[in-house]
Amino acid sequence: MAGKKDKSSEYWSARVTEESQALDLEEGIFTWKDPRKIARSLKESAEASRRRKSSPYRSAMSMLVFYINRAGGNLDRDQKKILERAKDELRRLFNQ
C-alpha cells in the first residue's frame, strides 16, 4: 500500500535508542527500577565507547535525557521518577 509507514520509520526515536552509534546500551536499561544501576550502566557504556562525539558524561546524560523526552506521555510516572533520579546519580558518578 503506497504511503504506508512501517513501525521502524514511524518510531525513529526508538530506533535511535536501540541502535545508537555512540553508546552500546544494555538491554532494557530504561525499564530498570534502580536509578543507580541505570546510571552506572550508562557511565560504563559512555566510558567504553570510542564512537561518542563528546565527553562520557555528556554522552551518558544526553542518551538518558533523549529517552525521557522521547518517551513523553507514554512513560509511566513512576518510571519517569526513576529516570530523573538516574540523572542525579549520573551527576554524582561523574562528580558534576
C-alpha positions, -999 to +999 in steps of 0.1 A: +000+000+000+015+033-011+024+058+015+021+035+045+049+037+070+063+007+088+068+008+126+106+014+123+102+046+104+073+057+124+092+054+157+126+068+148+133+077+184+130+040+195+154+031+167+179+057+178+178+044+214+182+008+203+208+014+175+228+043+190+261+047+172+276+064+203+267+040+231+262+003+234+234+001+259+223-028+280+190-044+270+161-028+287+182-002+306+154+024+307+129-001+322+151-009+352+138+001+387+172+011+402+184+046+393+220+038+405+221+007+383+209+027+353+235+055+359+263+030+364+254+012+332+252+045+312+286+056+327+303+023+318+288+024+283+299+060+277+334+055+290+339+023+269+326+039+237+351+050+211+323+063+188+310+091+210+315+127+200+316+143+234+327+136+269+315+104+286+293+124+310+276+144+282+271+113+261+255+094+290+233+123+301+223+130+265+211+095+260+191+095+292+175+129+286+168+119+250+149+088+262+129+107+288+119+134+263+110+110+235+091+086+257+070+116+267+034+108+277+040+071+272+064+069+301+049+056+333+050+083+360+069+060+384+095+051+358+100+088+349+108+095+386+133+066+385+149+080+353+150+115+368+168+101+398+192+083+375+202+118+362+211+128+397+231+096+401+250+103+368+259+137+381+272+122+413+292+094+395+308+120+372+314+145+400+293+171+382 
